[in-house]
Structures are given as structure tokens and as C-alpha cells.
Amino acid sequence: MKTDVTLVPITEEMVQNYETIFGKQNRLPPTFPMIFYRYIKVPWDYKSAPIHRKQTCVCTKELSIGESYRCEVTLEQETQKGKYTFYTQSLVGYNLEGSECFRCVSEIVVRLP
């Protein structure tokens, strides 16, 4: 299952807000795109509050303020074990030329009601 493609521009304000939390950055870290989730509506429901278990982020191109990225999230796997459901999802961003710039894979766990 995939989300619609969402265009997310990196603004100066986004970077300032990030640096307020994580400190001054010489360059945007590979985990920066994780904040793009606030602009992307995922079509699947977690049934209760999700817990972010772990993540891996790789940037193949340097991220820049003023650039826009076409982003989509794919639900790669959903597995139920006992009273928990485990999700693996990927956030992938492409520049406007269509080249992949980053890929963030998240593992999320949800306790079933």
C-alpha cells in the first residue's frame, strides 16, 4: 500500500525548528526527512498509538533548503505477533528531476486493543 505523492519543500523555518531541538547542523542529517511525515497522510490505520521502534535513513543526495522533494510512503510489511502488530514502512523522496534523494525505513509497533 502506498500514499499519494506529496511535494514537500525544505524551508528555512523547518530547519530552524529542527535546529532548536537538535542543535546547529553543518548539513542536514539523513534523518531530517522523518519530519516530512507531518505533511503526508498515510492511508492505513494503526488501531492505537504507534511506537517508533527503529529507523534507518540514507541520503543519496545532499538535502538543501529551498529544494522540493516528491515523497511517498509505502507500507512494506504488516505482521501480527500476539498482542502486537509490527509495521515496516519506507519514506522515499525524489528531486524534481526524478532521482531518488533519500530513503527512510521505519519499524513501528502497535499494541492491539
MILODO-159885 format. One record per atom (N, C-alpha, C, O): residue number from 1; atom name; x negated, y negated, z negated. Coordinates in steps of 0.001 Angstrom, whole numbers. Atoms other than C-alpha are relative to their C-alpha. Layout:
<rs>
+-------+--------+---------+---------+---------+
| torza | markol |    east |   north |      up |
+-------+--------+---------+---------+---------+
|   NUM |     CA |       X |       Y |       Z |
...
+-------+--------+---------+---------+---------+
</rs>
This chain:
<rs>
+-------+--------+---------+---------+---------+
| torza | markol |    east |   north |      up |
+-------+--------+---------+---------+---------+
|     1 |      N |    -854 |    1167 |       0 |
|     1 |     CA |       0 |       0 |       0 |
|     1 |      C |    -902 |   -1232 |       0 |
|     1 |      O |   -1912 |   -1268 |    -703 |
|     2 |      N |     785 |    1226 |    -126 |
|     2 |     CA |   -1319 |   -3470 |     918 |
|     2 |      C |     856 |   -1228 |    -229 |
|     2 |      O |    2072 |   -1214 |     -34 |
|     3 |      N |    -670 |    1292 |     102 |
|     3 |     CA |    -467 |   -7058 |     165 |
|     3 |      C |     -17 |    -660 |    1371 |
|     3 |      O |    -711 |    -208 |    2282 |
|     4 |      N |     135 |     856 |   -1169 |
|     4 |     CA |     140 |   -9631 |    2840 |
|     4 |      C |   -1347 |    -706 |     -99 |
|     4 |      O |   -1893 |    -856 |   -1192 |
|     5 |      N |    1243 |     774 |       1 |
|     5 |     CA |   -2979 |  -11537 |    3865 |
|     5 |      C |     313 |   -1389 |    -548 |
|     5 |      O |    1273 |   -2033 |    -125 |
|     6 |      N |    -164 |    1308 |     635 |
|     6 |     CA |   -3320 |  -14683 |    1739 |
|     6 |      C |   -1258 |    -814 |     232 |
|     6 |      O |   -2361 |    -340 |     -41 |
|     7 |      N |    1138 |     885 |    -214 |
|     7 |     CA |   -5568 |  -17594 |    2682 |
|     7 |      C |    -304 |    -730 |   -1306 |
|     7 |      O |     547 |   -1440 |   -1843 |
|     8 |      N |     394 |     621 |    1269 |
|     8 |     CA |   -7489 |  -18763 |    -399 |
|     8 |      C |   -1230 |    -874 |     246 |
|     8 |      O |   -2297 |    -363 |     587 |
|     9 |      N |    1161 |     883 |    -121 |
|     9 |     CA |   -9733 |  -21841 |    -204 |
|     9 |      C |    -710 |    -125 |   -1353 |
|     9 |      O |     -60 |    -166 |   -2397 |
|    10 |      N |     752 |     253 |    1236 |
|    10 |     CA |  -12514 |  -22278 |   -2770 |
|    10 |      C |    -126 |   -1510 |    -142 |
|    10 |      O |    -724 |   -2183 |     698 |
|    11 |      N |      26 |    1446 |     236 |
|    11 |     CA |  -12091 |  -25750 |   -4225 |
|    11 |      C |   -1001 |    -346 |   -1103 |
|    11 |      O |   -1410 |     505 |   -1892 |
|    12 |      N |     884 |     507 |    1048 |
|    12 |     CA |  -14346 |  -27853 |   -6401 |
|    12 |      C |     635 |     220 |   -1368 |
|    12 |      O |     -54 |     570 |   -2327 |
|    13 |      N |    -717 |    -184 |    1264 |
|    13 |     CA |  -11682 |  -27654 |   -9123 |
|    13 |      C |     -73 |    1451 |    -481 |
|    13 |      O |    -252 |    1700 |   -1673 |
|    14 |      N |     104 |   -1416 |     374 |
|    14 |     CA |  -11722 |  -23827 |   -9052 |
|    14 |      C |   -1365 |     292 |    -620 |
|    14 |      O |   -1468 |     966 |   -1645 |
|    15 |      N |    1360 |    -245 |     477 |
|    15 |     CA |  -15483 |  -23807 |   -9511 |
|    15 |      C |    -222 |    -683 |   -1348 |
|    15 |      O |    -838 |     -99 |   -2240 |
|    16 |      N |     132 |     701 |    1288 |
|    16 |     CA |  -15346 |  -26410 |  -12306 |
|    16 |      C |     704 |     764 |   -1112 |
|    16 |      O |     161 |     902 |   -2208 |
|    17 |      N |    -723 |    -782 |    1003 |
|    17 |     CA |  -12719 |  -24368 |  -14151 |
|    17 |      C |    -771 |    1269 |    -353 |
|    17 |      O |    -848 |    1640 |   -1523 |
|    18 |      N |     802 |   -1211 |     218 |
|    18 |     CA |  -14852 |  -21233 |  -13734 |
|    18 |      C |   -1218 |    -330 |    -859 |
|    18 |      O |   -1528 |     394 |   -1805 |
|    19 |      N |    1209 |     386 |     736 |
|    19 |     CA |  -17967 |  -23039 |  -14999 |
|    19 |      C |     308 |    -461 |   -1417 |
|    19 |      O |    -544 |    -355 |   -2299 |
|    20 |      N |    -401 |     365 |    1367 |
|    20 |     CA |  -16061 |  -24370 |  -18013 |
|    20 |      C |      -9 |    1236 |    -892 |
|    20 |      O |    -355 |    1156 |   -2071 |
|    21 |      N |     -58 |   -1252 |     755 |
|    21 |     CA |  -15633 |  -20749 |  -19098 |
|    21 |      C |   -1351 |     706 |     -27 |
|    21 |      O |   -1800 |    1146 |   -1086 |
|    22 |      N |    1191 |    -839 |    -128 |
|    22 |     CA |  -18829 |  -19092 |  -17835 |
|    22 |      C |   -1318 |    -759 |      78 |
|    22 |      O |   -2383 |    -147 |     165 |
|    23 |      N |    1224 |     798 |     -76 |
|    23 |     CA |  -21307 |  -21971 |  -17712 |
|    23 |      C |    -368 |    -335 |    1431 |
|    23 |      O |     164 |     240 |    2380 |
|    24 |      N |     442 |     478 |   -1309 |
|    24 |     CA |  -23038 |  -23725 |  -14836 |
|    24 |      C |    -591 |    1142 |     820 |
|    24 |      O |   -1367 |    1951 |     311 |
|    25 |      N |     454 |   -1048 |    -911 |
|    25 |     CA |  -23707 |  -21482 |  -11838 |
|    25 |      C |    -885 |    -619 |    1083 |
|    25 |      O |    -549 |   -1663 |    1641 |
|    26 |      N |     827 |     447 |   -1126 |
|    26 |     CA |  -26545 |  -21903 |   -9334 |
|    26 |      C |     670 |     352 |    1320 |
|    26 |      O |     571 |    -393 |    2294 |
|    27 |      N |    -789 |    -437 |   -1141 |
|    27 |     CA |  -24409 |  -19985 |   -6846 |
|    27 |      C |    1156 |     815 |    -539 |
|    27 |      O |    1093 |    1327 |   -1657 |
|    28 |      N |   -1181 |    -721 |     467 |
|    28 |     CA |  -21030 |  -18326 |   -7073 |
|    28 |      C |    -315 |    1488 |    -105 |
|    28 |      O |    -838 |    2080 |     838 |
|    29 |      N |     315 |   -1420 |     205 |
|    29 |     CA |  -21343 |  -14811 |   -8527 |
|    29 |      C |     953 |     910 |     775 |
|    29 |      O |    2023 |     469 |    1197 |
|    30 |      N |    -849 |    -939 |    -728 |
|    30 |     CA |  -19921 |  -11699 |   -6836 |
|    30 |      C |    1374 |     208 |    -640 |
|    30 |      O |    2322 |     589 |      46 |
|    31 |      N |   -1286 |    -189 |     684 |
|    31 |     CA |  -17146 |  -11550 |   -9468 |
|    31 |      C |     943 |   -1190 |     180 |
|    31 |      O |    2113 |   -1101 |    -192 |
|    32 |      N |    -831 |    1199 |    -161 |
|    32 |     CA |  -15850 |  -15042 |   -8570 |
|    32 |      C |    1330 |     286 |     701 |
|    32 |      O |    2354 |    -242 |     268 |
|    33 |      N |   -1283 |    -235 |    -682 |
|    33 |     CA |  -13205 |  -13711 |   -6123 |
|    33 |      C |    1087 |     626 |    -870 |
|    33 |      O |    2254 |     616 |    -480 |
|    34 |      N |   -1030 |    -578 |     868 |
|    34 |     CA |  -11428 |  -11972 |   -9006 |
|    34 |      C |    1054 |   -1040 |    -379 |
|    34 |      O |    2205 |    -684 |    -632 |
|    35 |      N |   -1002 |    1023 |     325 |
|    35 |     CA |   -9751 |  -15323 |   -9753 |
|    35 |      C |     994 |    -212 |    1149 |
|    35 |      O |    2021 |    -866 |     966 |
|    36 |      N |    -918 |     131 |   -1133 |
|    36 |     CA |   -8140 |  -15118 |   -6297 |
|    36 |      C |    1306 |     748 |    -246 |
|    36 |      O |    2316 |     466 |     399 |
|    37 |      N |   -1226 |    -746 |     297 |
|    37 |     CA |   -5624 |  -12667 |   -7778 |
|    37 |      C |    1140 |    -929 |    -410 |
|    37 |      O |    2307 |    -587 |    -214 |
|    38 |      N |   -1090 |     894 |     411 |
|    38 |     CA |   -3703 |  -15644 |   -9159 |
|    38 |      C |     767 |    -562 |    1197 |
|    38 |      O |    1863 |   -1098 |    1029 |
|    39 |      N |    -651 |     510 |   -1204 |
|    39 |     CA |   -2846 |  -16600 |   -5554 |
|    39 |      C |     632 |    1110 |     854 |
|    39 |      O |    1284 |     825 |    1858 |
|    40 |      N |    -438 |   -1136 |    -800 |
|    40 |     CA |   -1967 |  -13100 |   -4297 |
|    40 |      C |    1086 |     763 |    -753 |
|    40 |      O |     905 |    1137 |   -1912 |
|    41 |      N |   -1080 |    -767 |     624 |
|    41 |     CA |    1319 |  -11343 |   -5011 |
|    41 |      C |    -132 |    1462 |     417 |
|    41 |      O |     -26 |    1794 |    1597 |
|    42 |      N |      81 |   -1433 |    -304 |
|    42 |     CA |     875 |   -7583 |   -5270 |
|    42 |      C |    1414 |     594 |     -37 |
|    42 |      O |    2194 |     262 |    -929 |
|    43 |      N |   -1361 |    -531 |     -79 |
|    43 |     CA |    3989 |   -5586 |   -4271 |
|    43 |      C |     266 |    1202 |    -894 |
|    43 |      O |    1364 |    1757 |    -854 |
|    44 |      N |    -240 |   -1131 |     891 |
|    44 |     CA |    3518 |   -2832 |   -6864 |
|    44 |      C |     153 |    -510 |   -1419 |
|    44 |      O |    -336 |   -1581 |   -1779 |
|    45 |      N |    -338 |     381 |    1371 |
|    45 |     CA |    4711 |   -2914 |  -10456 |
|    45 |      C |    -760 |     901 |    -962 |
|    45 |      O |    -825 |    2114 |    -766 |
|    46 |      N |     787 |    -769 |     962 |
|    46 |     CA |    2590 |   -1841 |  -13418 |
|    46 |      C |     821 |     620 |   -1127 |
|    46 |      O |     279 |    1405 |   -1905 |
|    47 |      N |    -925 |    -560 |     997 |
|    47 |     CA |    5596 |    -978 |  -15657 |
|    47 |      C |    -256 |    -487 |   -1436 |
|    47 |      O |     670 |    -501 |   -2248 |
|    48 |      N |     320 |     664 |    1269 |
|    48 |     CA |    3804 |   -2521 |  -18682 |
|    48 |      C |   -1305 |    -763 |     208 |
|    48 |      O |   -1867 |    -762 |    1303 |
|    49 |      N |    1183 |     856 |    -131 |
|    49 |     CA |     843 |   -4786 |  -19397 |
|    49 |      C |   -1235 |     804 |     428 |
|    49 |      O |   -1609 |    1769 |    -238 |
|    50 |      N |    1192 |    -721 |    -463 |
|    50 |     CA |   -2217 |   -3662 |  -17392 |
|    50 |      C |   -1240 |    -378 |    -801 |
|    50 |      O |   -1368 |   -1505 |   -1280 |
|    51 |      N |    1293 |     231 |     640 |
|    51 |     CA |   -5652 |   -3319 |  -18970 |
|    51 |      C |   -1063 |     206 |    1067 |
|    51 |      O |   -1131 |    1255 |    1707 |
|    52 |      N |    1060 |     -70 |   -1008 |
|    52 |     CA |   -8599 |   -4061 |  -16719 |
|    52 |      C |   -1122 |     865 |    -561 |
|    52 |      O |   -1801 |     472 |   -1509 |
|    53 |      N |     935 |    -990 |     527 |
|    53 |     CA |  -10846 |   -1043 |  -17228 |
|    53 |      C |   -1432 |    -261 |     459 |
|    53 |      O |   -2347 |    -331 |    -362 |
|    54 |      N |    1318 |     347 |    -519 |
|    54 |     CA |  -13788 |   -1793 |  -14944 |
|    54 |      C |     137 |    -530 |    1414 |
|    54 |      O |    1174 |    -369 |    2058 |
|    55 |      N |     -23 |     565 |   -1343 |
|    55 |     CA |  -14699 |   -3529 |  -11711 |
|    55 |      C |   -1398 |      31 |     603 |
|    55 |      O |   -2407 |      72 |    -101 |
|    56 |      N |    1233 |     103 |    -758 |
|    56 |     CA |  -17350 |   -3622 |   -9034 |
|    56 |      C |     250 |   -1035 |    1088 |
|    56 |      O |    1234 |    -932 |    1821 |
|    57 |      N |    -154 |    1027 |   -1027 |
|    57 |     CA |  -17807 |   -6664 |   -6805 |
|    57 |      C |   -1296 |    -136 |     785 |
|    57 |      O |   -2387 |    -190 |     217 |
|    58 |      N |    1153 |     164 |    -877 |
|    58 |     CA |  -20108 |   -7017 |   -3824 |
|    58 |      C |     320 |   -1106 |     996 |
|    58 |      O |    1358 |   -1080 |    1657 |
|    59 |      N |    -120 |    1048 |   -1017 |
|    59 |     CA |  -20567 |  -10139 |   -1710 |
|    59 |      C |    -991 |     297 |    1115 |
|    59 |      O |   -2182 |     482 |     863 |
|    60 |      N |     884 |    -216 |   -1147 |
|    60 |     CA |  -21951 |   -9581 |    1776 |
|    60 |      C |    -397 |   -1321 |     639 |
|    60 |      O |   -1330 |   -1378 |    1439 |
|    61 |      N |     332 |    1355 |    -440 |
|    61 |     CA |  -21966 |  -13318 |    2497 |
|    61 |      C |     170 |    -922 |   -1201 |
|    61 |      O |    1033 |    -689 |   -2048 |
|    62 |      N |     -84 |     930 |    1129 |
|    62 |     CA |  -22527 |  -16207 |      90 |
|    62 |      C |    1320 |    -771 |      56 |
|    62 |      O |    1731 |   -1242 |    1117 |
|    63 |      N |   -1252 |     740 |     106 |
|    63 |     CA |  -19298 |  -17840 |   -1115 |
|    63 |      C |    -307 |   -1486 |    -139 |
|    63 |      O |   -1288 |   -1864 |    -779 |
|    64 |      N |     274 |    1435 |      -8 |
|    64 |     CA |  -19030 |  -21612 |    -639 |
|    64 |      C |    1248 |    -809 |    -296 |
|    64 |      O |    2350 |    -455 |     123 |
|    65 |      N |   -1076 |     964 |     231 |
|    65 |     CA |  -16896 |  -24478 |   -1894 |
|    65 |      C |     402 |    -589 |    1352 |
|    65 |      O |    -452 |    -920 |    2175 |
|    66 |      N |    -507 |     553 |   -1249 |
|    66 |     CA |  -14689 |  -25744 |     921 |
|    66 |      C |     310 |    1056 |    1046 |
|    66 |      O |     976 |     761 |    2039 |
|    67 |      N |    -298 |   -1090 |    -929 |
|    67 |     CA |  -14550 |  -22371 |    2693 |
|    67 |      C |    1304 |     685 |    -408 |
|    67 |      O |    1644 |     742 |   -1590 |
|    68 |      N |   -1226 |    -752 |     258 |
|    68 |     CA |  -11305 |  -20421 |    3008 |
|    68 |      C |    -230 |    1455 |     376 |
|    68 |      O |    -967 |    1766 |    1312 |
|    69 |      N |     160 |   -1437 |    -195 |
|    69 |     CA |  -11051 |  -16649 |    2829 |
|    69 |      C |    1361 |     649 |     153 |
|    69 |      O |    2282 |     367 |    -613 |
|    70 |      N |   -1222 |    -780 |    -181 |
|    70 |     CA |   -8341 |  -14342 |    4163 |
|    70 |      C |    -129 |    1228 |    -889 |
|    70 |      O |   -1003 |    2070 |    -687 |
|    71 |      N |     110 |   -1035 |    1031 |
|    71 |     CA |   -7698 |  -11993 |    1262 |
|    71 |      C |    1189 |     947 |      53 |
|    71 |      O |    2317 |     553 |     348 |
|    72 |      N |   -1066 |    -982 |     152 |
|    72 |     CA |   -5735 |   -8793 |     865 |
|    72 |      C |    -419 |    1002 |   -1064 |
|    72 |      O |   -1603 |    1283 |   -1253 |
|    73 |      N |     227 |    -997 |    1045 |
|    73 |     CA |   -5384 |   -6266 |   -1929 |
|    73 |      C |     644 |    1298 |     456 |
|    73 |      O |    1778 |    1311 |     934 |
|    74 |      N |    -500 |   -1325 |    -356 |
|    74 |     CA |   -4979 |   -2552 |   -1271 |
|    74 |      C |      35 |     873 |   -1245 |
|    74 |      O |    -950 |     956 |   -1979 |
|    75 |      N |     -98 |    -985 |    1075 |
|    75 |     CA |   -3721 |     -48 |   -3824 |
|    75 |      C |    -561 |    1297 |     562 |
|    75 |      O |      78 |    1957 |    1381 |
|    76 |      N |     710 |   -1163 |    -535 |
|    76 |     CA |   -6187 |    2771 |   -3170 |
|    76 |      C |     483 |    1305 |    -628 |
|    76 |      O |     595 |    2329 |      45 |
|    77 |      N |    -368 |   -1224 |     709 |
|    77 |     CA |   -5049 |    5244 |   -5824 |
|    77 |      C |     858 |    -324 |   -1207 |
|    77 |      O |     651 |   -1333 |   -1881 |
|    78 |      N |    -843 |      90 |    1196 |
|    78 |     CA |   -2379 |    5700 |   -8492 |
|    78 |      C |     120 |    1415 |    -544 |
|    78 |      O |     651 |    2302 |     125 |
|    79 |      N |      28 |   -1331 |     588 |
|    79 |     CA |   -2786 |    8659 |  -10853 |
|    79 |      C |     557 |     -66 |   -1416 |
|    79 |      O |     179 |    -940 |   -2197 |
|    80 |      N |    -542 |     -67 |    1346 |
|    80 |     CA |    -791 |    9583 |  -13946 |
|    80 |      C |    -687 |    1131 |    -759 |
|    80 |      O |    -797 |    2255 |    -268 |
|    81 |      N |     589 |    -998 |     896 |
|    81 |     CA |   -2528 |   11387 |  -16813 |
|    81 |      C |     601 |    -210 |   -1375 |
|    81 |      O |     315 |   -1203 |   -2044 |
|    82 |      N |    -644 |     126 |    1300 |
|    82 |     CA |    -455 |   11984 |  -19905 |
|    82 |      C |     880 |   -1235 |     -53 |
|    82 |      O |    1760 |   -1418 |     788 |
|    83 |      N |    -796 |    1213 |     189 |
|    83 |     CA |     980 |    8690 |  -21138 |
|    83 |      C |    -604 |   -1217 |     690 |
|    83 |      O |    -234 |   -2348 |     374 |
|    84 |      N |     683 |    1107 |    -663 |
|    84 |     CA |   -1225 |    6576 |  -18854 |
|    84 |      C |      68 |     151 |    1516 |
|    84 |      O |      72 |    1261 |    2048 |
|    85 |      N |     141 |      34 |   -1446 |
|    85 |     CA |   -1245 |    5556 |  -15215 |
|    85 |      C |   -1264 |    -787 |     308 |
|    85 |      O |   -1485 |   -1866 |    -243 |
|    86 |      N |    1254 |     628 |    -408 |
|    86 |     CA |   -4593 |    4689 |  -13612 |
|    86 |      C |     143 |    -466 |    1446 |
|    86 |      O |     583 |     287 |    2315 |
|    87 |      N |     -71 |     593 |   -1328 |
|    87 |     CA |   -4754 |    2385 |  -10597 |
|    87 |      C |   -1408 |    -376 |     453 |
|    87 |      O |   -2214 |    -861 |    -341 |
|    88 |      N |    1216 |     523 |    -613 |
|    88 |     CA |   -7664 |    1710 |   -8260 |
|    88 |      C |     462 |    -892 |    1137 |
|    88 |      O |    1188 |    -457 |    2031 |
|    89 |      N |    -395 |     939 |   -1043 |
|    89 |     CA |   -7236 |   -1376 |   -6124 |
|    89 |      C |   -1208 |    -789 |     479 |
|    89 |      O |   -2154 |   -1019 |    -276 |
|    90 |      N |    1104 |     734 |    -614 |
|    90 |     CA |   -9507 |   -3311 |   -3771 |
|    90 |      C |     483 |   -1358 |     481 |
|    90 |      O |    1502 |   -1463 |    1164 |
|    91 |      N |    -203 |    1355 |    -508 |
|    91 |     CA |   -9561 |   -7055 |   -3146 |
|    91 |      C |   -1099 |    -240 |    1030 |
|    91 |      O |   -2283 |    -205 |     698 |
|    92 |      N |     977 |     218 |   -1062 |
|    92 |     CA |  -11244 |   -7756 |     197 |
|    92 |      C |     265 |   -1371 |     606 |
|    92 |      O |    1411 |   -1740 |     865 |
|    93 |      N |    -118 |    1328 |    -590 |
|    93 |     CA |  -11946 |  -11210 |    1618 |
|    93 |      C |    -826 |    -122 |    1265 |
|    93 |      O |   -1962 |     346 |    1339 |
|    94 |      N |     645 |     210 |   -1294 |
|    94 |     CA |  -12821 |  -12183 |    5168 |
|    94 |      C |     -85 |   -1497 |     275 |
|    94 |      O |     804 |   -2256 |    -112 |
|    95 |      N |      64 |    1403 |    -409 |
|    95 |     CA |  -14038 |  -15504 |    6519 |
|    95 |      C |     935 |    -198 |    1193 |
|    95 |      O |    1540 |     756 |    1683 |
|    96 |      N |    -948 |     291 |   -1076 |
|    96 |     CA |  -12043 |  -17225 |    9245 |
|    96 |      C |    -430 |     602 |    1337 |
|    96 |      O |     373 |     692 |    2265 |
|    97 |      N |     481 |    -676 |   -1209 |
|    97 |     CA |  -14224 |  -15536 |   11891 |
|    97 |      C |     314 |    1494 |     -32 |
|    97 |      O |     153 |    2183 |     975 |
|    98 |      N |    -384 |   -1394 |     112 |
|    98 |     CA |  -13075 |  -12139 |   10588 |
|    98 |      C |   -1037 |     920 |    -616 |
|    98 |      O |    -816 |    2128 |    -701 |
|    99 |      N |    1036 |    -819 |     637 |
|    99 |     CA |  -16289 |  -10954 |    8898 |
|    99 |      C |     309 |     195 |   -1483 |
|    99 |      O |     729 |    -738 |   -2168 |
|   100 |      N |    -208 |    -265 |    1420 |
|   100 |     CA |  -15982 |   -9277 |    5510 |
|   100 |      C |   -1051 |    -753 |    -818 |
|   100 |      O |   -2245 |    -686 |    -528 |
|   101 |      N |     894 |     790 |     848 |
|   101 |     CA |  -17461 |  -11535 |    2818 |
|   101 |      C |    -144 |     581 |   -1400 |
|   101 |      O |   -1195 |     437 |   -2025 |
|   102 |      N |      68 |    -610 |    1327 |
|   102 |     CA |  -16632 |   -9691 |    -404 |
|   102 |      C |     991 |    1140 |    -113 |
|   102 |      O |    1974 |    1227 |     623 |
|   103 |      N |    -872 |   -1133 |     321 |
|   103 |     CA |  -15070 |   -6544 |   -1795 |
|   103 |      C |    -106 |     225 |   -1504 |
|   103 |      O |   -1195 |     450 |   -2033 |
|   104 |      N |     -57 |    -234 |    1442 |
|   104 |     CA |  -13981 |   -6147 |   -5422 |
|   104 |      C |     939 |    1183 |    -252 |
|   104 |      O |    2108 |    1153 |     133 |
|   105 |      N |    -795 |   -1182 |     323 |
|   105 |     CA |  -12766 |   -2757 |   -6638 |
|   105 |      C |     258 |     -10 |   -1500 |
|   105 |      O |    -671 |    -115 |   -2300 |
|   106 |      N |    -405 |      43 |    1409 |
|   106 |     CA |  -10845 |   -2700 |   -9915 |
|   106 |      C |     656 |    1308 |    -392 |
|   106 |      O |    1404 |    1904 |     383 |
|   107 |      N |    -718 |   -1118 |     593 |
|   107 |     CA |   -9760 |     161 |  -12106 |
|   107 |      C |     823 |    -550 |   -1147 |
|   107 |      O |     310 |   -1230 |   -2035 |
|   108 |      N |    -953 |     530 |     964 |
|   108 |     CA |   -6696 |    -612 |  -14181 |
|   108 |      C |     731 |    1170 |    -638 |
|   108 |      O |    1063 |    2147 |      33 |
|   109 |      N |    -747 |   -1036 |     712 |
|   109 |     CA |   -4969 |    1490 |  -16830 |
|   109 |      C |    1236 |    -630 |    -625 |
|   109 |      O |    1194 |   -1753 |   -1127 |
|   110 |      N |   -1274 |     465 |     565 |
|   110 |     CA |   -1359 |    1139 |  -17979 |
|   110 |      C |     571 |    1124 |    -851 |
|   110 |      O |     689 |    2262 |    -398 |
|   111 |      N |    -678 |    -971 |     870 |
|   111 |     CA |     245 |    2901 |  -20939 |
|   111 |      C |    1462 |      12 |     382 |
|   111 |      O |    2105 |   -1036 |     446 |
|   112 |      N |   -1401 |    -125 |    -395 |
|   112 |     CA |    3632 |    4219 |  -19908 |
|   112 |      C |     910 |    -266 |   -1194 |
|   112 |      O |     573 |      64 |   -2331 |
|   113 |      N |    -935 |     308 |    1103 |
|   113 |     CA |    6642 |    3039 |  -21932 |
|   113 |      C |     578 |    1253 |    -636 |
|   113 |      O |    1375 |    1160 |   -1569 |
+-------+--------+---------+---------+---------+
</rs>
